Amino acid sequence: MEPLVFDPVPDIRLIAVDMDGSLLDDEKRIHDDFWPLLDELDRRGIRLCPASGRQYATLRRQFGRDELVYIAENGSYVVQHDEEISSDGLSLAAARAAVEVVRAATHLDLGTVVCGKRSAYVERSDAAFLDQATPYYARLAVVDDLTAVQDDVLKVAVYDFGSAATGAGPLLQPFDALVSGEHWVDVMSPTADKGHALRAVQDALGITAEQTMAFGDYFNDIGMLDAAFYSFAMDNAHPDVRAHARFVAPANTENGVVRTISSVLGLA
């Protein structure tokens, strides 16, 4: 599909972009055309905000720029210039309870990541699990006991080698867990999500929803789409996510985010 064209060009000041399934293609790559677009956005004073379930350190390494506003850990941690804009963490008691529930679910093939501000922590250290966790956590420590971790916990992420929607998701539903991908489930503060985080960024920068674009494809993006007037579901998005967006962008495999930003801002 072709990206939308707006006339007149809207006054966009902030662009929030989900990573997996949105900016990244199916090989987890950022298109080469993204980097000159990012430079042009910077020249125009438009803030780009990567918004992901990934760790802040991972996003910072991937983009290599301090001036971006990073919504990390599915909205529980927001950082710019290495300074915290907002955080909404999980109590140690809740984190430990979630760890114990996963440990007891021996009928499922699960791996747990306790995500703190300083690092992420795992006690499962086999290659199969670490191959899934390492791309999302640049700072990752293997520990003997996740319930003994001392850090400001942002969330507990659980990887399900089967289907998260039918396995780890229902298992962790008493914690109001969020299915954030085909295999990932996040246990977070009840008030933490990408939408609350994006509103915190808007408040910090003095930018309105009408000056904000957002792109997403999965359930963890719904709040963020609701917080932006120019809300775009990817063409590959889940149908429930598309219902929360005003517009549709070409699929992540078609460089849909970059092409849509260029089209909407009259750069194409």
C-alpha positions in Angstrom: 0.0 0.0 0.0 1.0 3.6 -0.5 1.5 5.9 2.6 -1.0 8.7 3.2 -0.5 12.3 2.1 -1.9 15.1 4.2 -2.8 18.6 2.8 -1.9 20.8 4.5 1.1 19.2 6.2 0.3 18.8 9.9 2.4 20.5 12.6 4.1 17.4 14.0 6.6 17.9 16.9 6.9 14.4 18.3 6.9 10.9 16.7 6.7 7.8 18.8 7.7 4.6 17.1 7.3 1.0 18.2 10.2 -1.2 17.3 9.4 -4.9 16.7 6.8 -5.2 14.0 6.8 -1.5 13.2 10.2 0.2 12.6 12.1 -3.0 12.4 11.6 -5.5 9.5 11.1 -9.2 10.1 14.9 -9.6 10.3 15.0 -7.0 13.2 16.7 -4.5 11.0 16.3 -0.7 10.6 16.0 0.4 7.0 19.0 2.4 5.7 16.6 5.2 4.7 15.8 5.8 8.4 19.0 7.5 9.3 18.9 10.4 6.8 15.2 10.9 7.8 16.3 11.0 11.5 18.8 13.8 10.6 16.1 15.7 8.8 13.7 15.4 11.7 16.4 16.8 14.0 17.0 19.7 11.7 13.3 20.5 11.9 13.1 20.2 15.7 10.9 17.1 15.6 11.6 14.7 18.4 11.7 11.0 17.6 10.8 8.7 20.4 11.6 5.0 20.1 9.0 3.1 22.2 9.7 -0.5 23.0 9.6 -3.3 25.4 13.4 -3.3 25.0 15.7 -2.1 27.7 16.9 1.5 27.7 20.5 0.4 27.3 19.6 -1.7 24.3 17.7 1.2 22.6 20.5 3.7 23.4 23.0 1.3 21.8 20.8 0.7 18.8 20.2 4.4 18.0 23.5 5.8 19.3 22.0 9.2 20.1 21.4 10.9 23.5 19.0 13.5 22.2 16.2 11.0 21.4 13.6 10.4 24.0 13.5 6.7 24.8 10.4 5.0 26.0 11.8 1.7 27.3 10.4 -1.4 29.1 7.0 -0.9 27.5 6.6 2.5 29.1 7.8 1.9 32.6 11.1 3.9 32.0 11.5 7.1 29.9 14.9 8.6 29.4 16.6 11.5 27.5 20.2 12.5 27.7 20.7 9.7 30.3 18.2 11.6 32.6 15.0 10.0 33.7 11.8 11.7 32.5 9.5 9.3 34.2 9.4 5.8 35.6 6.6 3.5 36.9 8.1 0.5 38.5 6.9 -2.8 40.0 7.2 -3.5 43.7 9.8 -6.1 44.7 7.0 -8.1 46.3 5.0 -8.3 43.1 8.1 -9.1 41.0 9.1 -11.9 43.4 5.6 -13.3 43.3 5.6 -13.4 39.5 8.9 -15.2 39.5 7.6 -17.8 41.9 4.5 -18.4 39.7 6.6 -18.9 36.6 9.0 -21.3 38.5 6.0 -23.4 39.6 4.7 -23.7 36.0 6.8 -26.7 35.1 4.3 -27.8 32.4 5.4 -24.8 30.3 8.7 -23.9 28.8 9.3 -20.4 30.2 12.2 -18.1 30.9 12.0 -15.1 33.2 13.8 -11.7 33.0 13.6 -9.3 36.0 14.2 -5.9 34.4 15.7 -3.3 36.7 17.0 0.2 36.0 20.6 -0.9 36.4 20.4 -4.2 34.6 18.2 -7.1 33.6 18.6 -10.4 35.4 18.0 -14.0 34.6 18.6 -17.3 36.4 18.0 -19.5 33.4 21.2 -19.6 31.4 20.8 -22.1 28.6 21.7 -21.0 25.1 18.1 -21.4 23.8 16.7 -18.9 26.3 19.7 -16.5 26.2 19.4 -16.4 22.4 15.9 -15.0 22.9 16.6 -12.6 25.7 20.0 -11.1 24.8 18.8 -9.1 21.7 16.5 -7.1 24.0 18.8 -6.6 27.0 22.2 -5.1 26.4 22.8 -5.2 30.2 22.0 -8.8 31.3 23.3 -10.6 34.4 22.9 -14.3 35.2 22.1 -14.7 38.9 21.4 -17.6 41.2 18.1 -16.4 42.5 15.8 -13.8 40.8 13.9 -13.3 44.1 17.1 -12.0 45.7 17.7 -9.2 43.1 18.1 -5.8 44.6 17.3 -3.1 42.0 14.5 -0.7 41.0 12.4 -3.2 39.2 10.6 -1.9 36.1 8.9 -5.1 35.0 9.1 -8.9 34.8 9.3 -10.2 31.3 8.5 -13.9 30.6 9.5 -15.7 27.4 7.2 -18.5 26.4 8.7 -21.0 23.9 5.1 -21.9 23.0 2.3 -19.3 22.6 2.3 -16.5 25.1 -1.4 -15.9 24.4 -2.3 -19.4 25.6 0.5 -20.2 28.0 2.3 -17.5 30.0 -0.4 -14.9 29.4 -3.2 -16.7 31.2 -0.8 -18.0 33.8 0.2 -14.4 34.8 -3.3 -12.9 34.3 -3.7 -12.4 38.1 -0.9 -9.8 37.7 -2.8 -8.1 34.9 0.0 -9.2 32.6 0.4 -7.8 29.1 1.0 -10.1 26.1 3.5 -7.9 24.3 4.5 -10.3 21.5 4.0 -13.8 20.2 6.2 -15.2 22.9 6.6 -12.4 25.5 4.4 -11.5 28.5 5.2 -8.5 30.7 4.2 -8.0 34.4 4.3 -4.3 35.1 2.8 -1.7 37.4 -0.9 -1.4 36.6 -0.4 2.2 35.6 2.6 1.6 33.3 2.2 1.5 29.6 3.4 3.2 26.5 0.4 5.6 26.5 1.1 6.9 30.0 4.8 7.2 29.0 4.0 9.1 25.8 1.8 11.5 27.8 4.7 12.1 30.2 6.9 13.0 27.3 4.3 15.3 25.8 4.0 17.1 29.2 7.7 17.4 29.6 8.2 18.8 26.1 5.1 20.9 25.9 3.7 19.0 22.9 0.1 18.2 22.4 -1.6 15.0 21.1 -2.5 16.9 18.0 1.2 17.4 17.3 2.1 13.8 17.9 2.4 10.8 15.5 2.6 7.2 16.8 3.2 3.9 15.1 2.4 0.4 16.5 1.4 -3.1 15.7 0.6 -5.0 18.9 -1.4 -4.9 22.1 1.3 -3.1 24.0 1.0 -0.2 21.5 -2.7 0.6 22.1 -2.2 3.1 24.8 0.4 4.9 22.8 -1.8 5.1 19.7 -4.6 6.5 21.9 -2.3 9.3 23.1 -1.5 10.6 19.6 -3.9 12.2 17.1 -1.9 11.0 14.1 -2.0 7.3 15.2 -0.9 4.7 12.7 -1.4 1.0 12.9 1.0 -0.9 10.7 -0.7 -2.9 7.9 0.6 -6.0 9.6 -0.9 -5.0 13.0 -3.3 -7.1 15.0 -6.9 -6.3 14.2 -7.6 -5.0 17.7 -4.7 -2.6 17.4 -5.9 -1.3 14.1 -9.2 -0.5 15.7 -7.4 2.0 18.0 -5.6 3.9 15.2 -7.0 6.6 12.9 -4.8 5.7 10.0 -2.9 2.7 8.6 0.8 2.7 7.5 2.4 0.2 5.1 3.7 -3.0 6.7 7.0 -3.2 8.6 8.3 -5.3 5.8 7.6 -2.4 3.4 9.6 0.3 5.4 6.1 1.6 6.4 7.2 3.9 9.2 9.9 5.8 7.3 7.8 6.0 4.2 4.8 7.3 6.1 6.7 9.9 8.1 8.3 11.2 4.8 4.9 11.3 3.1 3.0 13.0 6.0 5.7 15.6 6.4 6.0 16.3 2.7 9.5 14.9 2.4 8.7 12.1 -0.1 
